[in-house]
Amino acid sequence: MDDNEYKGNVLRETPRLDEPLLSEKPRDNLPFRLLILLCICFLTFGSYWVFDTPGAIPTKLKDYFAQEGKSLSDSDLLMFYSIYSWPNTVLALFGGIIVDKITGLRIGVILFCFFITCGQALFAIGIINRLYWVAFAGRFLFGLGGESLTVVQNSFTVKWFSGKYISFAFGIVLAFARVGSSVNFVATPALADSGVPFAVIFGVGACVLSFVFCLILSALDIYAEKKMPYLMAPKEEKEEGPQPNILIQVAKIPFPAWVLNFICLFFYVGVLTFNTVASQIMQKTGKKYDESTATLFLSIPMFVSVFASPLFGFIVDRTGRALNWISLASCMMIVSMFCFLGNANEWFAIPPPVLMVWQGIGYAMGAASIWPSLSHVLPKDLLGSGYGAMTSIQNIGMAIFPLIIGAIQDADSIKDTTWKYTIPIFIFIACEGTSLLLSLLLIGLDKKLTGGRLNSSGAERAAAKAKQESKSVDETETDYK
């Protein structure tokens, strides 16, 4: 036998004809991976489309209920959001653990898509028949799948694109989600002009479309696992014995992941909760724009992020320094908030569209850096739990901070004064400042806690992994000698 087939008594087998060659690995199988990415993007298209239906056509919904003498108040409409958000402060975490330890990704994604589709169908039945409690129950069922589906979507993205292109893939997924949300505000009112029932039924159709892509994704995943296992990262061996309980599973999430969770919390509160008062700021202070114009300005960051998120994802993959990008994004948000503070108090006048474009760039930069970074500090068996924890913590912030802001604005002592808007803006500045400080903390601890993985580029992480694998092989060969 050829001496080249041995090294230290370890047999170097010649690849069999039925084994895939290196050139056939996933980075070269671009069409299949793009098909997978398309399916991943469409997973949440329906849920993002219908989530803001109550906010897109509030007047039309009220008028539709009033046709039969039934009232629908502002608080009733807000309850459609509350019944979704409050359960998801814990459901997203449970959903991640369920996927990690019980169902797996494929069954999990089908289950959560099913909840969303059935929930929207029940919501539509309630609206069409003017039965508020049925619509309310539908939003609750919709919420059982909403955030958990996002967790599964993130896990699928990591499964298929972990490596050099993870941030770029996340950027595309995030951009596509923003498309569903942004277009909803334009399309749903137009659909409702043909009748509120038509608009809500169209939402059911959007959810069915996502469910179809969910089934296609699961089928492709099964096919790849059986016929092309080299397309995916090797599975980690599962621990034998009883499965850990929820507290143990959460406790296994490493410290850097928790820091990222709170960076996400404060960054998103400063971005998304700001939108709850931004329209009022533009209507009631400074140049005092009308409602439709202020609402149009609010859509600018989402449309900017559609194009900017993939771009920044690509940049983060190529250059690394994700934590530096998060820090810069937080600084951009702080600058934006100070400018709105100046506009509100008439210290100066900066056109809101300029500020919203600036904010959209900062939002895209932060989102394309935060979400993929979590995958670099989590073992594969904790991906669902880790993204579930991040989503749950984010939902806690999105549920609590609007209540705080609302209570401040309703205080009799500051009504009809600029303090009604100044105090919330200071809160948002504090949130973004906290995100900045936590990012700087993690930059300082990155090498010590993660070996520098968080701030490395995709190529640097791939090289480090290859070096580690090579070292492990050499150590194994040495043991055989």
N, C-alpha and C positions, 0 to 999 in steps of 0.2 A: 504493500500500500504506500502511496506517495507520502513522503515525509511532510509535505506542505499541509497534509490533512491533519497533522498533529501539532499540538503545541503544549508541551508539559503534560502529555498523556491525556489531553482533552481532545476528543474527536471533533474535527471541523467538517461537518457534513456538507457535501455539495448540494445546493438547493435542488429539490425535486421539480420536475416539469410542471406539476400541478400547483406549485407554490407561487404566490405573486412575487414579481421582481420589485426592486426598490423603486423603479420608475413608475410602478402602478400604484404607489401609495397615495393617500388622500390629497396631498397638495397638488398632484398631477391629475387627479380625477375631478377636474373643476366642474363639468356639467352636473354631475351627480350631487356634489356639495352645494352648488347653486340651487338645485331643485330642493334640497333639504332646507336651505336658508329661506327660500320662498315659502315653504310650508310653515316654518317656524314664525316668519313674519305674520302670516295670516291667522295664526292661533288666536291672537288677541284683537284682531281687526274688528270682529263683531262686538266684543265686550267694550272696547273703547268707543265704538260708534254709538252704542245705546246708553252708555253710562250717563252722559250729559243730556239725554233726551228731555228730562223734566226742566233743565235749565235752558234748553234751546227753544222750547215752545211753551213757556209758562202761561202767557196770556191766552193762547189758543186752547190749552188744556182747561183753564178756568172757564172760558166761554163755552167749551164743549160740555162740561159738566153742568153749566148754568142752563143749558137748553132744556133740561128736565128738572129745573129747579133745585139742583144739587150744588152745593158750594165747595170750592176747593181753594183753601187759603194758602198764603205764602208759607206758613209753618207746615202745612200738609205737604207742600212740594219739597221743603227742606228735609222732611222726615224720610223721603225717598232716598236721600243721601245718607242720613244718619243710620238708617237700618242697614245700609251697605257698609259704612265705615267702621262702626263700633264693633261688630262681630269680627271684622278682619284685623283688629288689633291683636287677636290671638289665633284666628283661623288660618292665617297665612303660615304661621309657625307650625301649627298642627299639620297643615297640608304638606309642608316640606318634610316633616318627620314621617308622615304616612307614605310619601313617595320613596323616601330613603329606606324605610324598614318594612313596608308592607306591600304596596302595589307595584313599585317600580315606576319608571317614567311613562311607559306606554299606556298602561292601565290608568295611571294617575291623570294623564292628559285627557284621555277619553272621558273619565269620570267628571272632571272639572268642566270640560266643554259641554257635557250633557247637562250639568247643573245650570250653566249659563243659558243655554238654549231653552231649556224648560222654564227657567225663571223669567226670561224675556217673553216667552209665549204666555205665561200666566199673567205677567204684567199687561200684555196687550189685551188679553181677555178682560181683565179688570177695567182697563181704560175704555175699551169699546162698549162695554156694558155699564159704564159709569159706576162701577163697584170699587170704591177706594180700598177696602180691606183686601180684596183679591189682588189688586195692583200692588198693594203694600207687601202682601205675602210673596208675590212674584219677585219684587226687589230683594227680599230676604233670601230667597232661593238663588237668585242671580248672584248675590254677594257670597254665597257659600262656595261658588266656583271662581269668582272674579280675580281676587288677589292670588289665590292658590294657583290659578292657571298661569299667572305671571311668573310665579316661582318656578313652575315646571318649564315654562318657556326659557327662562334664564339657564336652567340646568341643561336643557337640550342644546342651547347655544354653546355652553361650555363643553359638552360632550363631543360636539362635532367640530368645534373651531378652537379648541384649546391649543395654545401655541402662539405662533407669530401673528395671527390675524384675529385674535380674540376681541380686541377693542374695536377693530373695524366692523366685525360681525355684530357686536353689541350696538354700535352706532347705527347700523342699518336697521336692526330690529327696533331700536328706540325711535328712529325716524319714521318707520312705518306705523308705529303705534300713534305717533303724533298726527299722521295723516288721517287715521280714523277719527281721532278726537277733533281735529280742526275742521275737517270736511263736514262733520256732523252739524256744527254750528251754522254752516252755510246751507247744507242740503236738507236737513230735517225741517226747518221752517218752510222751505219751498215745497217739500212733500206734504206738509200739513195744510198748505193752501188747497190741496185736493181733498183734504179731510184728515182729521186727527187719526182715525182708524187706519188710514193708508200709511201714515208716517210710522206708527208703532208696529204695524205688520211688516213694513220694510225693514225695521230693526230686527224683527225675528228672522227675516231672510238673511241679513248680515251675519247673525249668529249661526244660522244653518250653514252658511258658506264657510265660516271658521271651523265648524264641526266636521265638514267634509275634508278640509285640509288637515285637520287633526287625525282623521282616519288614514289619509294618504301618508302622513308623516309616520304614523305608527307602522304602517305596512312597509314603507321604505326602510325604516329602522330595523324591522325584523329581517327583511331581505338582506340588508348590508351585514347584519350580524351573522347570518348563515352563509352567505355567498362571498362576502367581502369583509371578513373580520379585521383585515389590516387597515380598513378605513377609519376605525375608531381606536381610541386609546385602550390599552389592555385593562381588563377589569381587575379591581383589587379583590383579594380574597376576603370573603365575609367571615366574621368571627363566629366560631362555633358556640353553642350554648344558647341560653335565653337572650332575647333581644333587650337592650337597655331601655329603661323607662324614659319618659320625656325629659325629666330633670337631668338625668345622666347624659342624654343626648345633647341637651343645651349646654351643659357644663363642659363638654368636649370641644365646643367652638373656641378656637384660640383667641387670645387677647387682641392681636391686631385686627381680627375680624370684628370684634366688638367696637373698637375705635372707629373702623370704617362704617359700622352701623349708625353710630351717633353723628359722624360726619354727614352721612346721608340724611339723617333726621333733620339736622339744623340747616343744611343746605337747601333741602326741599321745602322746609317751612318758609324760609326766606324767599323762595321763588313762587311756590304755588299758593300759599296762604296770602301772600301779598296781593294776588289777583282778586281776593275777596273784597279788598278795599280800594284797589287801584282805580277801578271805574268811578267810584265815588270821589276819589281825590281829583281825577281829571274833570269830573262834572261840577264839583262844588268849590274848587279852589283854582287859582291862577286864571287861565283864559276861559275856564268853564265850558268845556265842550258838551254837546248834547249826548244823550245816552247811546244812540246808534254809532256815533263817531268814537266814543270812548270804548265801546265794545269791540269795534273794528281794530282799534289800537291794541287792545288786549290780545288779539289773535296773532299779532306780529311775532312774538317770541316763538310760538309753536311752529309757524311757517318757516321761520329762520332755522329752527332746530332740525327741520326735515332735511335740509341740505347740509347744515353744519355738523350734525352728529356723526354721519359717516366720515366726513372729512377729518374731524378731530379724532375719531377712532383710528383712522389710518395713521395719523400723525403720532398718536400715542404708541401704536404698535411699532412704528419705525424708530422713534426717538426714545421711547420709555419715559421716565420721569412723570409717571401718572400723578404722584402726590404733589409734584410741583404744579402740574396743570390744575389740580383741584384747588390748590392754594390761590393760583391766579384767578380761577373762576370765582372763588369766594370774594377776592378783592374787587373783581368787576361788579359783582352784585352789590357790594358795599358802596362803591362809587355811584351806581345807579340809584340806590336808596337815598344817598345824600342829595343827589340831583332832584329827586322827587320831593325831598324835604324842602329844598330851596324853592321849588316851584310852588309847593303848598303854602309856604310862608311869604311868597312873592319877593324873595331875596334876589332872584334872577328868573329868567324864563327860557328854558330849554325845550324845544319841541318834543312832545311825548313820543312821536314815532322814532326819533333818534335814540331816545332812552330805551325804547322797547326792542329795537334792533340790537343795541348794545347788550341788553339783558338776555336776548335770545342767543347771542354768541356765547355769553358766559354760561347760560344754562346748558347749552349743547356741550361745551367744553367740560363742565363738571359731570354731567350725566354719562358722557362717553368715557370718563376716567374712573368714576366711582364703581359702577356696576361690574365691569370686568375685573377690577382689582380684587374683589372678594374671592374670585376663583383661584387666585394665586396663593392664598393663605389657608385654603380649606382642603382637606383630603377628600377624595371622590365620594366616600360614603357619608360625607357631611354637607355635600353641595345643596341638597334640598333643604336641610335644616338650617344651613347658614343663610341662604337666600330667603327662606321663610322668616327667620329672625329679623333680617334687614327690612323686609316688607312689613312685618308686624310693627316694628319700632317706627317705621315711617308712617304707618297708619295711625299710631298713637299720637304722633305729632300733628297729623292732619285732622284728627278728631278733637284734640284738646285746644290747640292754638286758636282755631276760629272761635271757640267758645270764649276764650280769654279776650280776644280782640273785640268780639261782640259785646261782652260785658263792659269793657272800657268805653266803647263808643256809645253805649246806652246810658252811661252815667250822667245824671242830671247836671253835675257841676261843669262838664265840658261840652254839653250839647250846644250846637250853633257856634262853636269856636273852632279855630284851626287845630287846637289840641286834640280834637276828635280824630285827626289824621296824623298829627305829629307824633303822638305817643305810640301808635301802632308801627309807624316807620322806624322809630328808635328800637322797638322790639325786633323788627326784621333785621336791622343793622346788627343788633346784639347776636341774633341767631347766625348770621353770616360770619360775624367775628368769631364766634365759637367754632364754627366749621373751619375757619382759617387756622385758629390756634391748634385744634386737634390734628389738622393736616401737617402743620409744622412739627408737632410732637411726634407724629408717625414717621416723618422724614428723619428725625433724629434717632428713632429707634429701629428703623428699617433693617439696617445691616445686622444689628444685634438680634432682632427677633425673627427675621425672615431670611437672613442671608442676602438681603438686598433685592429680593424678588419683586417687591412692590414697585420699585423705581427703575427696574430693568426694562429694556426693550424686549420685544418678542424674540429677536435673534439672540440677544444675550441670555434669555431664559432657556432657549433651545440649546445653545452652546453649553450652558452650565449643566443642563440635564444630560446631554450627550457625554460630557466629561465625567459626570457622576456614574452613569451607566458603564462607561469604559473602565472606570476605577473599580466598580463592583465586579466586572468580568475578570480584570487582572487579579483581584484579590481571590476570586474563586479559583482561577488557574493556579495561583500560588499555593493554595490549599491542597490541590491535587498533586503538586510536585513532591 
